[in-house]
């Protein structure tokens, strides 16, 4: 009996150690780039492509002037309601005191400067594809925006999803570090980088499994709207027959080939994409047309 108890205790200890190891937050690689001189103008384009203002601008903020990144916008889900945090340059409640390494770890690994896992409502599973130069430029640009002393709203997430350590297992299961689609030309590589990385299109247009992981077998094939109202459309060629020129025009003006216009959150996406060079909008259009057709 004593021997059996000791054996069980040993297995329990091994399980605890393995669990702690598997759920531990990742760190940046030792050879992470350090010699890039940040470009604020380039950072403004990264900021637009990544849709930062769409999520982190305070709900009651006006659209005039520089965005106020005080957060507060709520995102309902099956796991609770997540609130965009304050990422303004305020040193106390924003990210004004963060280092570039801390910012990079949050954006690309989903780990806070305090070493906690961040919830994947923040699309770091897509942002992990960002280049180190783009991350540094983005950080430099955000630091030029106004600070705001509004404290972040705590997420409304119940047990067991409020145990952040478990997100380490979620990342192992649902955060592969490769792109979801192939790209064999420079324009497709750029379009994939923008669509799967910065613009994180799949976060809305791809269905999820019961644990919130993206279903890669139905990549960009449409998904239920998290708000519970309607469905986010399938944008693969099986359902979207627009030409590349049609797509570029849509990404620029918001007008469809039928002269309808983008609405809801897509209108904000168009506002962001319209700030990019036309070559980037063309690259995203080429990517969309090259997607595998999924009915």
C-alpha positions in Angstrom: 0.0 0.0 0.0 2.8 2.5 0.9 4.7 1.6 -2.3 1.5 2.2 -4.4 0.9 5.5 -2.6 4.5 6.6 -3.3 4.2 5.6 -7.0 1.0 7.6 -7.3 2.6 10.6 -5.6 5.5 10.4 -8.0 3.3 10.3 -11.0 1.2 13.2 -9.6 4.4 15.2 -9.1 5.6 14.4 -12.6 2.2 15.4 -14.0 2.4 18.8 -12.2 5.9 19.5 -13.4 4.9 18.6 -17.0 1.8 20.7 -16.7 3.8 23.7 -15.5 6.4 23.2 -18.2 3.8 22.9 -21.0 1.8 25.9 -19.9 4.7 28.2 -19.2 4.7 31.5 -21.2 7.2 31.6 -24.1 10.1 34.0 -24.2 11.6 35.8 -27.2 14.5 34.0 -28.9 18.0 35.1 -28.0 18.7 36.2 -31.5 15.7 38.5 -31.7 16.5 41.5 -33.9 17.8 44.5 -32.0 19.4 46.8 -34.6 16.4 48.1 -36.4 15.9 51.9 -36.4 12.1 52.4 -35.9 10.3 54.2 -38.7 7.2 56.0 -37.3 5.6 56.5 -40.7 6.0 52.8 -41.5 4.5 52.1 -38.0 1.4 54.2 -38.9 0.8 51.9 -41.8 1.3 48.8 -39.7 -1.1 50.3 -37.2 -3.7 50.7 -39.9 -3.2 47.3 -41.4 -3.4 45.6 -38.0 -6.7 47.4 -37.2 -5.4 48.6 -33.8 -7.7 51.6 -33.6 -10.8 49.6 -34.5 -10.5 47.6 -31.3 -8.6 49.9 -28.9 -10.2 53.3 -29.5 -12.5 54.2 -26.7 -16.2 53.6 -27.7 -17.1 57.2 -27.0 -14.0 58.8 -28.6 -14.4 61.1 -31.5 -12.8 60.2 -34.9 -11.1 63.6 -35.2 -7.4 63.8 -34.7 -5.1 61.0 -33.3 -6.9 57.9 -32.0 -7.3 57.7 -28.2 -6.4 54.1 -27.4 -8.1 53.9 -24.0 -9.8 50.6 -24.8 -13.1 49.6 -23.3 -14.7 48.0 -26.3 -16.4 44.7 -25.4 -16.2 41.5 -27.4 -18.8 38.9 -26.4 -18.0 35.2 -26.9 -19.0 31.8 -25.7 -16.3 32.0 -23.0 -17.3 35.4 -21.6 -16.9 39.1 -22.6 -13.4 40.4 -23.3 -12.6 44.1 -23.2 -9.9 45.8 -25.2 -7.3 47.2 -22.8 -5.8 50.7 -22.7 -2.8 50.6 -25.0 -2.2 54.3 -25.1 1.1 55.9 -24.2 0.0 56.6 -20.6 2.8 55.3 -18.4 0.5 54.1 -15.6 -2.5 52.3 -17.2 -1.3 52.2 -20.8 1.9 50.9 -22.3 4.0 54.0 -21.9 6.4 52.2 -19.6 6.7 49.0 -21.7 9.9 48.1 -23.4 10.1 47.0 -27.0 10.8 43.4 -25.8 7.7 43.5 -23.6 5.6 44.8 -26.4 6.9 42.2 -28.9 6.3 39.4 -26.4 2.7 40.6 -26.0 2.0 41.1 -29.7 3.6 38.0 -31.1 3.5 35.5 -28.2 0.5 36.6 -26.2 2.4 37.1 -23.0 2.1 40.2 -20.8 5.2 42.0 -19.5 4.3 40.5 -16.1 4.6 37.0 -17.6 0.9 36.1 -17.8 -0.8 34.6 -20.8 -3.1 37.0 -22.7 -6.5 35.8 -24.0 -6.6 35.1 -27.7 -9.4 37.6 -28.2 -6.2 39.6 -28.8 -5.2 38.1 -32.2 -1.6 37.3 -31.4 -2.1 34.0 -33.1 -2.1 36.0 -36.3 0.3 38.7 -35.2 3.0 36.1 -34.5 3.7 36.3 -38.2 4.8 40.0 -37.9 8.4 40.8 -38.7 10.5 42.2 -36.0 10.9 45.5 -37.9 7.1 45.9 -38.2 6.6 45.3 -34.5 9.3 47.9 -33.7 7.8 50.4 -36.1 4.3 49.8 -34.6 5.6 50.3 -31.1 7.3 53.5 -32.0 4.2 54.9 -33.7 1.9 54.0 -30.7 4.2 55.9 -28.4 3.6 59.1 -30.4 -0.2 58.9 -29.8 -1.9 60.6 -26.9 -1.9 59.0 -23.5 -5.1 58.4 -21.6 -5.5 57.7 -17.9 -8.6 55.5 -18.3 -8.1 52.2 -16.5 -8.7 49.0 -18.5 -11.9 47.1 -17.9 -11.4 43.6 -16.4 -12.6 40.7 -18.6 -15.8 39.1 -17.6 -14.7 35.5 -17.9 -15.8 32.7 -15.5 -14.2 29.5 -14.4 -12.3 27.6 -15.8 -11.4 30.1 -18.5 -10.3 32.7 -15.9 -7.3 30.4 -15.2 -4.8 32.0 -17.6 -2.2 29.3 -17.1 -4.4 27.0 -19.1 -3.9 29.2 -22.1 -0.5 27.7 -22.5 -2.2 24.4 -23.5 -4.5 26.3 -25.8 -1.5 27.8 -27.6 0.1 24.4 -28.0 -3.1 23.0 -29.5 -4.4 25.9 -31.6 -1.5 28.3 -32.4 0.6 26.7 -35.1 3.4 28.9 -36.2 3.1 28.3 -39.9 0.9 30.1 -42.4 -2.4 28.4 -43.3 -2.0 28.7 -47.1 0.8 28.4 -49.6 2.3 31.3 -51.5 4.5 30.9 -54.5 4.9 34.4 -55.8 6.0 37.7 -54.1 2.6 39.3 -54.4 0.9 36.2 -52.8 3.6 36.2 -50.0 2.8 39.9 -49.3 -1.0 39.3 -49.5 -0.7 36.3 -47.1 1.4 38.3 -44.7 -1.2 41.1 -44.7 -4.3 38.9 -44.6 -3.2 36.1 -42.3 -0.9 38.3 -40.2 -1.5 42.0 -39.8 -5.1 42.2 -40.9 -6.0 38.9 -39.1 -8.9 38.2 -41.6 -9.3 34.6 -40.4 -10.2 35.7 -36.9 -13.6 36.6 -38.3 -13.9 34.7 -41.5 -12.9 31.2 -40.3 -15.1 29.0 -38.1 -13.8 27.8 -34.7 -14.0 24.6 -32.8 -15.6 24.2 -29.3 -12.4 25.5 -27.6 -12.0 28.6 -29.8 -9.3 27.3 -32.2 -9.6 28.2 -35.9 -10.7 25.3 -38.1 -8.0 25.3 -40.8 -10.0 22.9 -43.0 -12.6 25.7 -43.5 -10.1 28.6 -43.9 -11.9 31.8 -44.7 -15.1 29.9 -45.4 -17.3 32.0 -43.2 -18.3 31.7 -39.5 -21.0 32.6 -37.1 -20.9 36.2 -35.9 -19.7 36.2 -32.3 -22.4 38.8 -31.5 -25.0 36.1 -32.4 -26.4 38.2 -35.2 -26.0 36.7 -38.7 -22.9 35.1 -40.2 -19.6 36.4 -41.4 -19.3 35.5 -45.1 -17.3 32.9 -46.9 -14.7 34.8 -48.9 -13.2 31.9 -50.8 -13.8 31.7 -54.6 -16.6 29.1 -54.0 -18.8 31.9 -52.6 -17.1 35.2 -53.8 -16.8 35.6 -57.5 -15.5 39.2 -57.6 -12.4 40.0 -59.7 -9.2 41.2 -58.2 -10.1 44.7 -59.5 -13.4 44.5 -57.7 -11.7 43.5 -54.5 -9.2 46.3 -54.7 -12.0 48.8 -55.2 -13.9 47.3 -52.2 -10.8 47.6 -50.0 -10.4 51.2 -51.2 -13.9 52.7 -51.2 -16.1 50.1 -49.5 -18.3 49.8 -52.6 -19.1 46.3 -54.0 -19.5 45.5 -57.7 -23.3 45.9 -57.1 -22.7 49.4 -55.7 -23.7 48.3 -52.2 -21.4 49.5 -49.5 -19.6 47.9 -46.6 -21.3 48.1 -43.2 -20.7 47.2 -39.6 -17.2 46.2 -38.6 -16.2 45.7 -42.2 -16.6 49.4 -42.7 -13.8 49.9 -40.1 -11.7 47.3 -41.9 -12.1 49.2 -45.2 -11.2 52.5 -43.4 -8.0 50.8 -42.3 -7.1 49.1 -45.6 -7.8 52.3 -47.6 -4.8 53.8 -45.8 -2.4 51.2 -47.3 -0.5 51.5 -50.6 -2.6 50.3 -53.5 0.0 47.6 -54.0 -0.9 46.1 -50.6 -4.6 46.1 -51.4 -3.8 44.4 -54.7 -1.7 41.8 -52.8 -4.6 41.0 -50.4 -7.0 40.8 -53.4 -4.6 38.3 -55.1 -4.5 36.3 -51.9 -8.3 36.1 -51.6 -8.6 35.0 -55.2 -5.9 32.3 -54.6 -7.7 30.8 -51.6 -8.9 27.2 -51.9 -12.6 27.2 -52.8 -14.6 25.9 -49.9 -18.4 25.6 -50.3 
